[in-house]
Every structure is written in structure tokens, then in C-alpha cells.
Amino acid sequence: MKTLVSERGQVVIPKKIRETIHIGKGDELEIEVVGETVVLKPIRRFKAKKWQDYAGIGEGIVAAHLKDKKKEKNDEDVYP
């Protein structure tokens, strides 16, 4: 599939692809550059409907947060 880059540097992700990877308006994407390839990955966050949904997930959230922070630090070191 092809898409164009707008004057403002925006790119439209075709509807078929958005539906395939289940992304929509307002979803966050991680962008990574690998050589001359741009990789977009959806950022999946836990969305609780009520406070009970949070029970027992603290340890996993802390581990994921620390992993994200470490990756951000490594990315800063690579791309000044």
C-alpha cells in the first residue's frame, strides 16, 4: 500500500491497516527508525472500567514503567 506525506509531515494510515491492528483516533503509536525504515507500533495501555480492575496489577505496571523508562533513556543516547 502507498500513502503520501502532507506538507506538515503527516501520514494517513489506510483504513484497512488501522482496522487490522485495531487503532483509531487518539491512539498512541511508538515510532522507531531502523535504517531507512520507519516502524509504527500501537501503544497498548490497560484501561480499567472500575477501581477493582486495578487489583493485583501493581507489580506488572511498575515493571513495564521501568522498562519504558530504560528504553527512553537508551533512545536518547542513540538519537541526540
PDB file of N, CA, C and O in Angstrom:
ATOM      1  N   MET A   1       0.828  -1.191   0.000  1.00  0.00           N
ATOM      2  CA  MET A   1       0.000   0.000   0.000  1.00  0.00           C
ATOM      3  C   MET A   1       0.866   1.245   0.000  1.00  0.00           C
ATOM      4  O   MET A   1       1.998   1.235   0.484  1.00  0.00           O
ATOM      5  N   LYS A   2       0.324   2.299  -0.541  1.00  0.00           N
ATOM      6  CA  LYS A   2       1.048   3.570  -0.586  1.00  0.00           C
ATOM      7  C   LYS A   2       0.249   4.632   0.143  1.00  0.00           C
ATOM      8  O   LYS A   2      -0.973   4.542   0.269  1.00  0.00           O
ATOM      9  N   THR A   3       0.965   5.641   0.621  1.00  0.00           N
ATOM     10  CA  THR A   3       0.347   6.821   1.202  1.00  0.00           C
ATOM     11  C   THR A   3       1.281   7.996   0.947  1.00  0.00           C
ATOM     12  O   THR A   3       2.446   7.793   0.604  1.00  0.00           O
ATOM     13  N   LEU A   4       0.798   9.197   1.106  1.00  0.00           N
ATOM     14  CA  LEU A   4       1.602  10.393   0.859  1.00  0.00           C
ATOM     15  C   LEU A   4       1.886  11.128   2.163  1.00  0.00           C
ATOM     16  O   LEU A   4       1.133  11.025   3.132  1.00  0.00           O
ATOM     17  N   VAL A   5       2.979  11.863   2.166  1.00  0.00           N
ATOM     18  CA  VAL A   5       3.326  12.729   3.295  1.00  0.00           C
ATOM     19  C   VAL A   5       2.806  14.123   2.967  1.00  0.00           C
ATOM     20  O   VAL A   5       3.087  14.654   1.893  1.00  0.00           O
ATOM     21  N   SER A   6       2.042  14.723   3.894  1.00  0.00           N
ATOM     22  CA  SER A   6       1.494  16.062   3.659  1.00  0.00           C
ATOM     23  C   SER A   6       2.576  17.123   3.844  1.00  0.00           C
ATOM     24  O   SER A   6       3.693  16.818   4.262  1.00  0.00           O
ATOM     25  N   GLU A   7       2.234  18.369   3.529  1.00  0.00           N
ATOM     26  CA  GLU A   7       3.166  19.485   3.718  1.00  0.00           C
ATOM     27  C   GLU A   7       3.621  19.602   5.165  1.00  0.00           C
ATOM     28  O   GLU A   7       4.740  20.037   5.439  1.00  0.00           O
ATOM     29  N   ARG A   8       2.751  19.213   6.089  1.00  0.00           N
ATOM     30  CA  ARG A   8       3.069  19.306   7.522  1.00  0.00           C
ATOM     31  C   ARG A   8       3.736  18.037   8.049  1.00  0.00           C
ATOM     32  O   ARG A   8       3.945  17.911   9.256  1.00  0.00           O
ATOM     33  N   GLY A   9       4.071  17.102   7.174  1.00  0.00           N
ATOM     34  CA  GLY A   9       4.757  15.884   7.583  1.00  0.00           C
ATOM     35  C   GLY A   9       3.818  14.803   8.103  1.00  0.00           C
ATOM     36  O   GLY A   9       4.271  13.837   8.718  1.00  0.00           O
ATOM     37  N   GLN A  10       2.523  14.951   7.867  1.00  0.00           N
ATOM     38  CA  GLN A  10       1.551  13.979   8.345  1.00  0.00           C
ATOM     39  C   GLN A  10       1.370  12.854   7.331  1.00  0.00           C
ATOM     40  O   GLN A  10       1.490  13.055   6.123  1.00  0.00           O
ATOM     41  N   VAL A  11       1.077  11.665   7.859  1.00  0.00           N
ATOM     42  CA  VAL A  11       0.863  10.491   7.022  1.00  0.00           C
ATOM     43  C   VAL A  11      -0.469   9.866   7.423  1.00  0.00           C
ATOM     44  O   VAL A  11      -0.762   9.728   8.611  1.00  0.00           O
ATOM     45  N   VAL A  12      -1.269   9.491   6.440  1.00  0.00           N
ATOM     46  CA  VAL A  12      -2.527   8.796   6.705  1.00  0.00           C
ATOM     47  C   VAL A  12      -2.256   7.296   6.666  1.00  0.00           C
ATOM     48  O   VAL A  12      -1.699   6.779   5.698  1.00  0.00           O
ATOM     49  N   ILE A  13      -2.659   6.604   7.735  1.00  0.00           N
ATOM     50  CA  ILE A  13      -2.565   5.148   7.750  1.00  0.00           C
ATOM     51  C   ILE A  13      -3.870   4.636   7.146  1.00  0.00           C
ATOM     52  O   ILE A  13      -4.944   4.928   7.672  1.00  0.00           O
ATOM     53  N   PRO A  14      -3.798   3.881   6.059  1.00  0.00           N
ATOM     54  CA  PRO A  14      -5.015   3.421   5.395  1.00  0.00           C
ATOM     55  C   PRO A  14      -5.962   2.669   6.351  1.00  0.00           C
ATOM     56  O   PRO A  14      -5.524   1.984   7.275  1.00  0.00           O
ATOM     57  N   LYS A  15      -7.261   2.820   6.099  1.00  0.00           N
ATOM     58  CA  LYS A  15      -8.294   2.246   6.962  1.00  0.00           C
ATOM     59  C   LYS A  15      -8.105   0.742   7.158  1.00  0.00           C
ATOM     60  O   LYS A  15      -8.256   0.241   8.272  1.00  0.00           O
ATOM     61  N   LYS A  16      -7.781   0.028   6.101  1.00  0.00           N
ATOM     62  CA  LYS A  16      -7.611  -1.429   6.189  1.00  0.00           C
ATOM     63  C   LYS A  16      -6.522  -1.795   7.213  1.00  0.00           C
ATOM     64  O   LYS A  16      -6.678  -2.751   7.973  1.00  0.00           O
ATOM     65  N   ILE A  17      -5.439  -1.043   7.227  1.00  0.00           N
ATOM     66  CA  ILE A  17      -4.349  -1.293   8.178  1.00  0.00           C
ATOM     67  C   ILE A  17      -4.791  -0.926   9.589  1.00  0.00           C
ATOM     68  O   ILE A  17      -4.525  -1.670  10.532  1.00  0.00           O
ATOM     69  N   ARG A  18      -5.472   0.230   9.746  1.00  0.00           N
ATOM     70  CA  ARG A  18      -5.954   0.637  11.077  1.00  0.00           C
ATOM     71  C   ARG A  18      -6.874  -0.414  11.667  1.00  0.00           C
ATOM     72  O   ARG A  18      -6.789  -0.726  12.854  1.00  0.00           O
ATOM     73  N   GLU A  19      -7.755  -0.962  10.835  1.00  0.00           N
ATOM     74  CA  GLU A  19      -8.681  -1.990  11.307  1.00  0.00           C
ATOM     75  C   GLU A  19      -7.942  -3.280  11.669  1.00  0.00           C
ATOM     76  O   GLU A  19      -8.283  -3.946  12.647  1.00  0.00           O
ATOM     77  N   THR A  20      -6.939  -3.622  10.880  1.00  0.00           N
ATOM     78  CA  THR A  20      -6.181  -4.855  11.114  1.00  0.00           C
ATOM     79  C   THR A  20      -5.456  -4.820  12.454  1.00  0.00           C
ATOM     80  O   THR A  20      -5.434  -5.819  13.173  1.00  0.00           O
ATOM     81  N   ILE A  21      -4.860  -3.673  12.799  1.00  0.00           N
ATOM     82  CA  ILE A  21      -4.102  -3.594  14.056  1.00  0.00           C
ATOM     83  C   ILE A  21      -4.890  -2.906  15.179  1.00  0.00           C
ATOM     84  O   ILE A  21      -4.346  -2.609  16.242  1.00  0.00           O
ATOM     85  N   HIS A  22      -6.168  -2.662  14.926  1.00  0.00           N
ATOM     86  CA  HIS A  22      -7.091  -2.136  15.936  1.00  0.00           C
ATOM     87  C   HIS A  22      -6.614  -0.809  16.544  1.00  0.00           C
ATOM     88  O   HIS A  22      -6.475  -0.683  17.761  1.00  0.00           O
ATOM     89  N   ILE A  23      -6.367   0.171  15.673  1.00  0.00           N
ATOM     90  CA  ILE A  23      -6.052   1.514  16.159  1.00  0.00           C
ATOM     91  C   ILE A  23      -7.097   2.483  15.626  1.00  0.00           C
ATOM     92  O   ILE A  23      -7.698   2.261  14.575  1.00  0.00           O
ATOM     93  N   GLY A  24      -7.299   3.560  16.374  1.00  0.00           N
ATOM     94  CA  GLY A  24      -8.274   4.561  15.975  1.00  0.00           C
ATOM     95  C   GLY A  24      -7.845   5.940  16.425  1.00  0.00           C
ATOM     96  O   GLY A  24      -6.738   6.132  16.927  1.00  0.00           O
ATOM     97  N   LYS A  25      -8.734   6.890  16.240  1.00  0.00           N
ATOM     98  CA  LYS A  25      -8.464   8.281  16.582  1.00  0.00           C
ATOM     99  C   LYS A  25      -8.021   8.387  18.048  1.00  0.00           C
ATOM    100  O   LYS A  25      -8.669   7.854  18.949  1.00  0.00           O
ATOM    101  N   GLY A  26      -6.916   9.080  18.259  1.00  0.00           N
ATOM    102  CA  GLY A  26      -6.415   9.326  19.607  1.00  0.00           C
ATOM    103  C   GLY A  26      -5.499   8.250  20.158  1.00  0.00           C
ATOM    104  O   GLY A  26      -4.899   8.445  21.215  1.00  0.00           O
ATOM    105  N   ASP A  27      -5.373   7.114  19.473  1.00  0.00           N
ATOM    106  CA  ASP A  27      -4.464   6.068  19.945  1.00  0.00           C
ATOM    107  C   ASP A  27      -3.022   6.527  19.794  1.00  0.00           C
ATOM    108  O   ASP A  27      -2.681   7.247  18.856  1.00  0.00           O
ATOM    109  N   GLU A  28      -2.181   6.103  20.729  1.00  0.00           N
ATOM    110  CA  GLU A  28      -0.764   6.449  20.681  1.00  0.00           C
ATOM    111  C   GLU A  28       0.005   5.385  19.910  1.00  0.00           C
ATOM    112  O   GLU A  28      -0.295   4.194  19.994  1.00  0.00           O
ATOM    113  N   LEU A  29       1.001   5.838  19.158  1.00  0.00           N
ATOM    114  CA  LEU A  29       1.877   4.942  18.416  1.00  0.00           C
ATOM    115  C   LEU A  29       3.318   5.235  18.794  1.00  0.00           C
ATOM    116  O   LEU A  29       3.701   6.392  18.966  1.00  0.00           O
ATOM    117  N   GLU A  30       4.107   4.193  18.921  1.00  0.00           N
ATOM    118  CA  GLU A  30       5.543   4.352  19.114  1.00  0.00           C
ATOM    119  C   GLU A  30       6.165   4.355  17.730  1.00  0.00           C
ATOM    120  O   GLU A  30       5.800   3.547  16.876  1.00  0.00           O
ATOM    121  N   ILE A  31       7.108   5.270  17.507  1.00  0.00           N
ATOM    122  CA  ILE A  31       7.771   5.344  16.209  1.00  0.00           C
ATOM    123  C   ILE A  31       9.245   5.003  16.398  1.00  0.00           C
ATOM    124  O   ILE A  31       9.902   5.494  17.316  1.00  0.00           O
ATOM    125  N   GLU A  32       9.742   4.158  15.514  1.00  0.00           N
ATOM    126  CA  GLU A  32      11.122   3.703  15.598  1.00  0.00           C
ATOM    127  C   GLU A  32      11.728   3.765  14.204  1.00  0.00           C
ATOM    128  O   GLU A  32      11.056   3.468  13.216  1.00  0.00           O
ATOM    129  N   VAL A  33      12.975   4.145  14.127  1.00  0.00           N
ATOM    130  CA  VAL A  33      13.684   4.184  12.849  1.00  0.00           C
ATOM    131  C   VAL A  33      14.705   3.057  12.840  1.00  0.00           C
ATOM    132  O   VAL A  33      15.558   2.968  13.722  1.00  0.00           O
ATOM    133  N   VAL A  34      14.605   2.194  11.828  1.00  0.00           N
ATOM    134  CA  VAL A  34      15.530   1.081  11.671  1.00  0.00           C
ATOM    135  C   VAL A  34      16.134   1.222  10.276  1.00  0.00           C
ATOM    136  O   VAL A  34      15.506   0.884   9.273  1.00  0.00           O
ATOM    137  N   GLY A  35      17.353   1.723  10.236  1.00  0.00           N
ATOM    138  CA  GLY A  35      17.967   2.013   8.936  1.00  0.00           C
ATOM    139  C   GLY A  35      17.169   3.103   8.251  1.00  0.00           C
ATOM    140  O   GLY A  35      17.047   4.211   8.773  1.00  0.00           O
ATOM    141  N   GLU A  36      16.621   2.791   7.072  1.00  0.00           N
ATOM    142  CA  GLU A  36      15.769   3.750   6.365  1.00  0.00           C
ATOM    143  C   GLU A  36      14.298   3.363   6.468  1.00  0.00           C
ATOM    144  O   GLU A  36      13.475   3.831   5.681  1.00  0.00           O
ATOM    145  N   THR A  37      13.965   2.516   7.429  1.00  0.00           N
ATOM    146  CA  THR A  37      12.595   2.049   7.618  1.00  0.00           C
ATOM    147  C   THR A  37      11.999   2.700   8.860  1.00  0.00           C
ATOM    148  O   THR A  37      12.651   2.787   9.901  1.00  0.00           O
ATOM    149  N   VAL A  38      10.764   3.153   8.742  1.00  0.00           N
ATOM    150  CA  VAL A  38      10.033   3.713   9.883  1.00  0.00           C
ATOM    151  C   VAL A  38       9.040   2.657  10.352  1.00  0.00           C
ATOM    152  O   VAL A  38       8.241   2.153   9.563  1.00  0.00           O
ATOM    153  N   VAL A  39       9.095   2.327  11.637  1.00  0.00           N
ATOM    154  CA  VAL A  39       8.218   1.320  12.216  1.00  0.00           C
ATOM    155  C   VAL A  39       7.279   2.001  13.208  1.00  0.00           C
ATOM    156  O   VAL A  39       7.732   2.681  14.128  1.00  0.00           O
ATOM    157  N   LEU A  40       5.977   1.819  13.022  1.00  0.00           N
ATOM    158  CA  LEU A  40       4.973   2.346  13.944  1.00  0.00           C
ATOM    159  C   LEU A  40       4.358   1.180  14.698  1.00  0.00           C
ATOM    160  O   LEU A  40       3.928   0.196  14.096  1.00  0.00           O
ATOM    161  N   LYS A  41       4.317   1.296  16.040  1.00  0.00           N
ATOM    162  CA  LYS A  41       3.735   0.238  16.863  1.00  0.00           C
ATOM    163  C   LYS A  41       2.697   0.858  17.784  1.00  0.00           C
ATOM    164  O   LYS A  41       2.972   1.872  18.426  1.00  0.00           O
ATOM    165  N   PRO A  42       1.507   0.267  17.859  1.00  0.00           N
ATOM    166  CA  PRO A  42       0.496   0.788  18.786  1.00  0.00           C
ATOM    167  C   PRO A  42       0.959   0.599  20.219  1.00  0.00           C
ATOM    168  O   PRO A  42       1.543  -0.427  20.569  1.00  0.00           O
ATOM    169  N   ILE A  43       0.691   1.602  21.043  1.00  0.00           N
ATOM    170  CA  ILE A  43       0.983   1.507  22.473  1.00  0.00           C
ATOM    171  C   ILE A  43      -0.305   1.065  23.156  1.00  0.00           C
ATOM    172  O   ILE A  43      -1.301   1.789  23.162  1.00  0.00           O
ATOM    173  N   ARG A  44      -0.268  -0.121  23.725  1.00  0.00           N
ATOM    174  CA  ARG A  44      -1.440  -0.682  24.396  1.00  0.00           C
ATOM    175  C   ARG A  44      -1.349  -0.373  25.883  1.00  0.00           C
ATOM    176  O   ARG A  44      -0.380  -0.746  26.545  1.00  0.00           O
ATOM    177  N   ARG A  45      -2.332   0.290  26.389  1.00  0.00           N
ATOM    178  CA  ARG A  45      -2.384   0.621  27.809  1.00  0.00           C
ATOM    179  C   ARG A  45      -3.579  -0.080  28.432  1.00  0.00           C
ATOM    180  O   ARG A  45      -4.610  -0.281  27.789  1.00  0.00           O
ATOM    181  N   PHE A  46      -3.422  -0.444  29.684  1.00  0.00           N
ATOM    182  CA  PHE A  46      -4.513  -1.057  30.435  1.00  0.00           C
ATOM    183  C   PHE A  46      -5.553   0.008  30.731  1.00  0.00           C
ATOM    184  O   PHE A  46      -5.228   1.066  31.269  1.00  0.00           O
ATOM    185  N   LYS A  47      -6.788  -0.263  30.385  1.00  0.00           N
ATOM    186  CA  LYS A  47      -7.865   0.689  30.622  1.00  0.00           C
ATOM    187  C   LYS A  47      -8.878   0.052  31.568  1.00  0.00           C
ATOM    188  O   LYS A  47      -9.650  -0.822  31.173  1.00  0.00           O
ATOM    189  N   ALA A  48      -8.867   0.500  32.816  1.00  0.00           N
ATOM    190  CA  ALA A  48      -9.775  -0.043  33.827  1.00  0.00           C
ATOM    191  C   ALA A  48     -11.145   0.608  33.718  1.00  0.00           C
ATOM    192  O   ALA A  48     -11.254   1.814  33.496  1.00  0.00           O
ATOM    193  N   LYS A  49     -12.170  -0.185  33.874  1.00  0.00           N
ATOM    194  CA  LYS A  49     -13.539   0.330  33.874  1.00  0.00           C
ATOM    195  C   LYS A  49     -13.957   0.752  35.294  1.00  0.00           C
ATOM    196  O   LYS A  49     -14.777   1.653  35.471  1.00  0.00           O
ATOM    197  N   LYS A  50     -13.374   0.082  36.297  1.00  0.00           N
ATOM    198  CA  LYS A  50     -13.679   0.396  37.698  1.00  0.00           C
ATOM    199  C   LYS A  50     -12.430   0.136  38.528  1.00  0.00           C
ATOM    200  O   LYS A  50     -11.502  -0.517  38.051  1.00  0.00           O
ATOM    201  N   TRP A  51     -12.388   0.630  39.753  1.00  0.00           N
ATOM    202  CA  TRP A  51     -11.181   0.527  40.566  1.00  0.00           C
ATOM    203  C   TRP A  51     -10.781  -0.917  40.830  1.00  0.00           C
ATOM    204  O   TRP A  51      -9.592  -1.184  41.004  1.00  0.00           O
ATOM    205  N   GLN A  52     -11.721  -1.865  40.868  1.00  0.00           N
ATOM    206  CA  GLN A  52     -11.397  -3.265  41.140  1.00  0.00           C
ATOM    207  C   GLN A  52     -10.525  -3.868  40.036  1.00  0.00           C
ATOM    208  O   GLN A  52      -9.801  -4.837  40.266  1.00  0.00           O
ATOM    209  N   ASP A  53     -10.601  -3.291  38.849  1.00  0.00           N
ATOM    210  CA  ASP A  53      -9.781  -3.791  37.746  1.00  0.00           C
ATOM    211  C   ASP A  53      -8.288  -3.605  38.012  1.00  0.00           C
ATOM    212  O   ASP A  53      -7.458  -4.284  37.407  1.00  0.00           O
ATOM    213  N   TYR A  54      -7.946  -2.686  38.916  1.00  0.00           N
ATOM    214  CA  TYR A  54      -6.546  -2.425  39.229  1.00  0.00           C
ATOM    215  C   TYR A  54      -5.969  -3.412  40.239  1.00  0.00           C
ATOM    216  O   TYR A  54      -4.750  -3.468  40.403  1.00  0.00           O
ATOM    217  N   ALA A  55      -6.799  -4.181  40.913  1.00  0.00           N
ATOM    218  CA  ALA A  55      -6.329  -5.086  41.964  1.00  0.00           C
ATOM    219  C   ALA A  55      -5.339  -6.094  41.402  1.00  0.00           C
ATOM    220  O   ALA A  55      -5.637  -6.785  40.427  1.00  0.00           O
ATOM    221  N   GLY A  56      -4.149  -6.181  42.021  1.00  0.00           N
ATOM    222  CA  GLY A  56      -3.162  -7.187  41.656  1.00  0.00           C
ATOM    223  C   GLY A  56      -2.307  -6.874  40.446  1.00  0.00           C
ATOM    224  O   GLY A  56      -1.538  -7.734  40.018  1.00  0.00           O
ATOM    225  N   ILE A  57      -2.406  -5.679  39.872  1.00  0.00           N
ATOM    226  CA  ILE A  57      -1.611  -5.394  38.675  1.00  0.00           C
ATOM    227  C   ILE A  57      -0.438  -4.457  38.947  1.00  0.00           C
ATOM    228  O   ILE A  57       0.326  -4.147  38.033  1.00  0.00           O
ATOM    229  N   GLY A  58      -0.286  -4.005  40.184  1.00  0.00           N
ATOM    230  CA  GLY A  58       0.757  -3.034  40.512  1.00  0.00           C
ATOM    231  C   GLY A  58       2.154  -3.454  40.111  1.00  0.00           C
ATOM    232  O   GLY A  58       2.908  -2.663  39.544  1.00  0.00           O
ATOM    233  N   GLU A  59       2.502  -4.697  40.402  1.00  0.00           N
ATOM    234  CA  GLU A  59       3.853  -5.170  40.114  1.00  0.00           C
ATOM    235  C   GLU A  59       4.143  -5.132  38.616  1.00  0.00           C
ATOM    236  O   GLU A  59       5.226  -4.714  38.208  1.00  0.00           O
ATOM    237  N   GLY A  60       3.201  -5.558  37.804  1.00  0.00           N
ATOM    238  CA  GLY A  60       3.388  -5.533  36.361  1.00  0.00           C
ATOM    239  C   GLY A  60       3.493  -4.126  35.804  1.00  0.00           C
ATOM    240  O   GLY A  60       4.274  -3.870  34.887  1.00  0.00           O
ATOM    241  N   ILE A  61       2.707  -3.213  36.359  1.00  0.00           N
ATOM    242  CA  ILE A  61       2.751  -1.823  35.905  1.00  0.00           C
ATOM    243  C   ILE A  61       4.103  -1.200  36.216  1.00  0.00           C
ATOM    244  O   ILE A  61       4.678  -0.508  35.375  1.00  0.00           O
ATOM    245  N   VAL A  62       4.614  -1.441  37.418  1.00  0.00           N
ATOM    246  CA  VAL A  62       5.917  -0.891  37.802  1.00  0.00           C
ATOM    247  C   VAL A  62       7.005  -1.449  36.888  1.00  0.00           C
ATOM    248  O   VAL A  62       7.863  -0.702  36.416  1.00  0.00           O
ATOM    249  N   ALA A  63       6.975  -2.753  36.637  1.00  0.00           N
ATOM    250  CA  ALA A  63       7.986  -3.368  35.768  1.00  0.00           C
ATOM    251  C   ALA A  63       7.912  -2.781  34.356  1.00  0.00           C
ATOM    252  O   ALA A  63       8.944  -2.476  33.758  1.00  0.00           O
ATOM    253  N   ALA A  64       6.697  -2.622  33.821  1.00  0.00           N
ATOM    254  CA  ALA A  64       6.523  -2.055  32.480  1.00  0.00           C
ATOM    255  C   ALA A  64       7.000  -0.605  32.439  1.00  0.00           C
ATOM    256  O   ALA A  64       7.635  -0.184  31.472  1.00  0.00           O
ATOM    257  N   HIS A  65       6.694   0.156  33.489  1.00  0.00           N
ATOM    258  CA  HIS A  65       7.118   1.562  33.550  1.00  0.00           C
ATOM    259  C   HIS A  65       8.641   1.662  33.554  1.00  0.00           C
ATOM    260  O   HIS A  65       9.217   2.475  32.830  1.00  0.00           O
ATOM    261  N   LEU A  66       9.291   0.834  34.371  1.00  0.00           N
ATOM    262  CA  LEU A  66      10.755   0.864  34.431  1.00  0.00           C
ATOM    263  C   LEU A  66      11.364   0.456  33.091  1.00  0.00           C
ATOM    264  O   LEU A  66      12.372   1.022  32.667  1.00  0.00           O
ATOM    265  N   LYS A  67      10.754  -0.525  32.426  1.00  0.00           N
ATOM    266  CA  LYS A  67      11.231  -0.949  31.112  1.00  0.00           C
ATOM    267  C   LYS A  67      11.099   0.189  30.097  1.00  0.00           C
ATOM    268  O   LYS A  67      12.010   0.431  29.305  1.00  0.00           O
ATOM    269  N   ASP A  68       9.940   0.897  30.127  1.00  0.00           N
ATOM    270  CA  ASP A  68       9.729   2.035  29.225  1.00  0.00           C
ATOM    271  C   ASP A  68      10.752   3.134  29.472  1.00  0.00           C
ATOM    272  O   ASP A  68      11.306   3.699  28.529  1.00  0.00           O
ATOM    273  N   LYS A  69      11.000   3.437  30.746  1.00  0.00           N
ATOM    274  CA  LYS A  69      11.966   4.488  31.087  1.00  0.00           C
ATOM    275  C   LYS A  69      13.370   4.113  30.610  1.00  0.00           C
ATOM    276  O   LYS A  69      14.104   4.960  30.102  1.00  0.00           O
ATOM    277  N   LYS A  70      13.738   2.844  30.776  1.00  0.00           N
ATOM    278  CA  LYS A  70      15.060   2.393  30.332  1.00  0.00           C
ATOM    279  C   LYS A  70      15.177   2.530  28.814  1.00  0.00           C
ATOM    280  O   LYS A  70      16.208   2.971  28.307  1.00  0.00           O
ATOM    281  N   LYS A  71      14.110   2.150  28.082  1.00  0.00           N
ATOM    282  CA  LYS A  71      14.113   2.260  26.622  1.00  0.00           C
ATOM    283  C   LYS A  71      14.226   3.726  26.199  1.00  0.00           C
ATOM    284  O   LYS A  71      14.976   4.052  25.279  1.00  0.00           O
ATOM    285  N   GLU A  72      13.472   4.619  26.880  1.00  0.00           N
ATOM    286  CA  GLU A  72      13.552   6.056  26.570  1.00  0.00           C
ATOM    287  C   GLU A  72      14.968   6.566  26.761  1.00  0.00           C
ATOM    288  O   GLU A  72      15.472   7.319  25.928  1.00  0.00           O
ATOM    289  N   LYS A  73      15.618   6.164  27.851  1.00  0.00           N
ATOM    290  CA  LYS A  73      16.990   6.594  28.134  1.00  0.00           C
ATOM    291  C   LYS A  73      17.921   6.097  27.035  1.00  0.00           C
ATOM    292  O   LYS A  73      18.771   6.845  26.552  1.00  0.00           O
ATOM    293  N   ASN A  74      17.762   4.824  26.637  1.00  0.00           N
ATOM    294  CA  ASN A  74      18.607   4.267  25.571  1.00  0.00           C
ATOM    295  C   ASN A  74      18.365   4.992  24.253  1.00  0.00           C
ATOM    296  O   ASN A  74      19.312   5.254  23.511  1.00  0.00           O
ATOM    297  N   ASP A  75      17.100   5.321  23.950  1.00  0.00           N
ATOM    298  CA  ASP A  75      16.777   6.042  22.717  1.00  0.00           C
ATOM    299  C   ASP A  75      17.400   7.435  22.724  1.00  0.00           C
ATOM    300  O   ASP A  75      17.865   7.906  21.686  1.00  0.00           O
ATOM    301  N   GLU A  76      17.416   8.102  23.882  1.00  0.00           N
ATOM    302  CA  GLU A  76      18.028   9.419  23.977  1.00  0.00           C
ATOM    303  C   GLU A  76      19.524   9.349  23.699  1.00  0.00           C
ATOM    304  O   GLU A  76      20.093  10.251  23.085  1.00  0.00           O
ATOM    305  N   ASP A  77      20.158   8.267  24.159  1.00  0.00           N
ATOM    306  CA  ASP A  77      21.582   8.097  23.935  1.00  0.00           C
ATOM    307  C   ASP A  77      21.899   7.873  22.455  1.00  0.00           C
ATOM    308  O   ASP A  77      22.961   8.278  21.983  1.00  0.00           O
ATOM    309  N   VAL A  78      20.981   7.226  21.717  1.00  0.00           N
ATOM    310  CA  VAL A  78      21.220   6.916  20.315  1.00  0.00           C
ATOM    311  C   VAL A  78      20.931   8.113  19.429  1.00  0.00           C
ATOM    312  O   VAL A  78      21.694   8.405  18.509  1.00  0.00           O
ATOM    313  N   TYR A  79      19.811   8.820  19.705  1.00  0.00           N
ATOM    314  CA  TYR A  79      19.398   9.953  18.875  1.00  0.00           C
ATOM    315  C   TYR A  79      19.499  11.241  19.687  1.00  0.00           C
ATOM    316  O   TYR A  79      18.554  11.619  20.379  1.00  0.00           O
ATOM    317  N   PRO A  80      20.656  11.920  19.599  1.00  0.00           N
ATOM    318  CA  PRO A  80      20.837  13.152  20.397  1.00  0.00           C
ATOM    319  C   PRO A  80      19.910  14.277  19.973  1.00  0.00           C
ATOM    320  O   PRO A  80      19.952  15.362  20.552  1.00  0.00           O
TER     321      PRO A  80
END
